[in-house]
Amino acid sequence: MRAARAWALALSLAGATAAAGAADIEVESAWLRPTPPGATVAAAYLVVHNRGDRPDRLEGAAAARAARVELHRSA
């Protein structure tokens, strides 16, 4: 069951750029770490590439099954 939710999240993250109309934005390697029963925190990971010539910015995120979503950048 958790694997199905992880794939659903990964696919929704990958499809989010198309919904926003940002053809030059590409989401790669989206995945969600499975959580143990009763866990209150989860982590999802993805790589966002801007293939266009104009700057862009990720300003937020939301998840239907989470009260709060936080964005953290790793470089």
C-alpha positions as CSV (number, residue, x, y, z in Angstrom):
1,M,0.0,0.0,0.0
2,R,2.7,2.5,0.9
3,A,4.5,1.8,-2.4
4,A,1.4,2.7,-4.3
5,R,1.1,6.0,-2.5
6,A,4.8,6.7,-3.1
7,W,4.3,6.2,-6.8
8,A,1.2,8.3,-6.8
9,L,3.0,11.1,-5.1
10,A,6.0,10.8,-7.5
11,L,3.7,10.9,-10.5
12,S,1.8,13.9,-9.2
13,L,5.1,15.7,-8.5
14,A,6.3,14.9,-12.0
15,G,3.0,16.0,-13.5
16,A,2.8,19.2,-11.5
17,T,5.0,21.1,-14.0
18,A,2.7,20.3,-16.9
19,A,-0.3,21.6,-15.0
20,A,1.6,24.8,-14.3
21,G,2.3,25.2,-18.0
22,A,6.1,25.4,-17.5
23,A,7.3,23.4,-20.4
24,D,10.9,24.2,-19.6
25,I,10.6,22.9,-16.0
26,E,11.5,19.2,-15.6
27,V,11.0,17.1,-12.5
28,E,13.4,14.1,-12.2
29,S,13.8,11.2,-9.7
30,A,10.8,12.0,-7.6
31,W,10.4,9.4,-4.8
32,L,8.9,9.1,-1.3
33,R,10.6,7.2,1.5
34,P,8.2,4.5,2.9
35,T,7.3,5.2,6.5
36,P,6.7,2.8,9.4
37,P,3.2,2.3,10.8
38,G,2.1,5.3,13.0
39,A,4.8,7.7,11.6
40,T,3.8,11.3,11.7
41,V,6.5,12.6,9.3
42,A,7.5,11.5,5.8
43,A,10.0,12.7,3.3
44,A,9.8,13.0,-0.5
45,Y,12.7,13.8,-2.8
46,L,12.9,15.2,-6.3
47,V,15.2,17.1,-8.6
48,V,13.9,20.2,-10.4
49,H,15.6,21.4,-13.6
50,N,14.9,24.7,-15.4
51,R,15.7,23.9,-19.0
52,G,14.6,27.3,-20.2
53,D,16.4,30.6,-20.6
54,R,14.1,32.5,-18.1
55,P,14.6,32.2,-14.3
56,D,11.8,30.5,-12.4
57,R,11.1,29.7,-8.7
58,L,9.3,27.0,-6.8
59,E,7.2,28.9,-4.3
60,G,5.3,26.2,-2.5
61,A,3.9,22.7,-2.4
62,A,0.8,20.9,-1.1
63,A,-0.3,17.3,-0.4
64,A,-3.8,16.0,0.0
65,R,-2.8,13.7,2.9
66,A,-0.6,16.2,4.9
67,A,-1.6,19.1,7.1
68,R,1.7,20.8,6.2
69,V,4.4,20.5,3.5
70,E,7.9,22.0,3.9
71,L,10.4,22.6,1.2
72,H,14.1,22.2,1.8
73,R,16.8,22.8,-0.7
74,S,20.0,20.7,-1.0
75,A,22.8,21.9,-3.1
